[in-house]
Amino acid sequence: MIRLSVLYPATDGATFDHDYYRDQHVPLAVRTWSPERTEIDKGVDGPYVAAVHFVFASMYALGAAMGAEGTGEILADVANYTTIAPVLQTSEIV
């Protein structure tokens, strides 16, 4: 299993709309990419204000998701909920 984590570092003066992220953005990504599982984190302590973790069956499935037609729409939607540049981490679940 492969996990794509998208992390949003706490940044002075930045904005992040958790409601929009949870109710609009992440569901858009799920509809487009069809991951096996998705978890959303709302930071309460630590270096990130939010994160989402998408689990895919394989690197091939992750690659297919990233190449999906709606991926551009997902990327463009980031400006609707945050001014933070996300940090991506791809991991193998062991």
C-alpha positions as CSV (number, residue, x, y, z in Angstrom):
1,M,0.0,0.0,0.0
2,I,1.1,3.5,-0.8
3,R,0.2,6.6,1.1
4,L,0.3,10.1,-0.3
5,S,0.3,12.7,2.6
6,V,-0.4,16.3,1.9
7,L,0.8,18.4,4.8
8,Y,0.2,22.1,5.4
9,P,2.9,23.7,7.6
10,A,1.9,26.3,10.2
11,T,3.0,29.6,8.6
12,D,2.8,33.1,10.1
13,G,0.0,35.1,8.5
14,A,-1.3,32.2,6.5
15,T,-5.0,31.3,6.2
16,F,-6.6,27.9,6.1
17,D,-10.3,27.2,5.9
18,H,-10.8,23.8,7.5
19,D,-14.5,23.6,6.7
20,Y,-14.0,24.1,3.0
21,Y,-11.1,21.7,3.0
22,R,-13.1,18.9,4.7
23,D,-16.4,19.6,2.9
24,Q,-15.3,20.6,-0.6
25,H,-11.6,20.0,-1.5
26,V,-10.9,16.6,-0.1
27,P,-14.2,15.1,-1.4
28,L,-13.2,16.5,-4.9
29,A,-9.9,14.7,-4.6
30,V,-11.6,11.5,-3.5
31,R,-14.1,11.6,-6.4
32,T,-11.3,12.2,-8.9
33,W,-8.6,9.8,-7.6
34,S,-10.7,7.0,-5.9
35,P,-8.2,6.2,-3.2
36,E,-8.6,3.0,-1.1
37,R,-8.9,5.1,2.1
38,T,-8.6,8.8,3.1
39,E,-8.0,10.5,6.5
40,I,-8.0,14.2,7.2
41,D,-6.1,15.7,10.1
42,K,-6.8,19.0,11.8
43,G,-3.6,20.0,13.6
44,V,-4.0,20.8,17.3
45,D,-0.3,20.8,18.2
46,G,2.9,20.5,16.1
47,P,4.2,21.9,12.9
48,Y,1.2,21.4,10.6
49,V,-2.3,23.0,10.6
50,A,-3.8,20.3,8.5
51,A,-3.0,17.2,6.5
52,V,-4.7,14.6,4.4
53,H,-3.6,11.0,3.8
54,F,-4.7,9.2,0.6
55,V,-4.0,5.4,0.5
56,F,-3.6,3.7,-2.8
57,A,-3.1,0.0,-3.6
58,S,0.2,0.6,-5.5
59,M,2.5,3.2,-7.0
60,Y,0.8,2.4,-10.3
61,A,-2.6,3.4,-8.8
62,L,-1.1,6.6,-7.3
63,G,0.4,7.4,-10.7
64,A,-2.9,6.8,-12.5
65,A,-4.6,9.1,-9.9
66,M,-2.1,11.9,-10.4
67,G,-2.6,11.6,-14.2
68,A,-6.4,11.8,-14.0
69,E,-8.2,14.4,-16.0
70,G,-9.5,16.2,-12.9
71,T,-6.1,16.6,-11.1
72,G,-5.6,20.1,-12.5
73,E,-9.0,21.1,-11.0
74,I,-7.8,19.8,-7.6
75,L,-4.6,21.7,-7.8
76,A,-6.4,24.9,-8.8
77,D,-8.8,24.6,-5.9
78,V,-6.0,24.9,-3.3
79,A,-6.3,28.7,-3.5
80,N,-9.9,28.5,-2.3
81,Y,-9.0,27.3,1.2
82,T,-5.4,28.3,2.0
83,T,-2.4,30.5,1.3
84,I,0.0,27.7,2.5
85,A,2.1,25.8,0.0
86,P,1.5,22.1,0.8
87,V,4.3,19.6,1.4
88,L,3.8,16.2,-0.2
89,Q,5.2,12.9,1.1
90,T,4.8,9.6,-0.6
91,S,5.3,6.5,1.6
92,E,5.1,2.8,1.5
93,I,3.0,1.5,4.3
94,V,5.0,-1.3,6.0
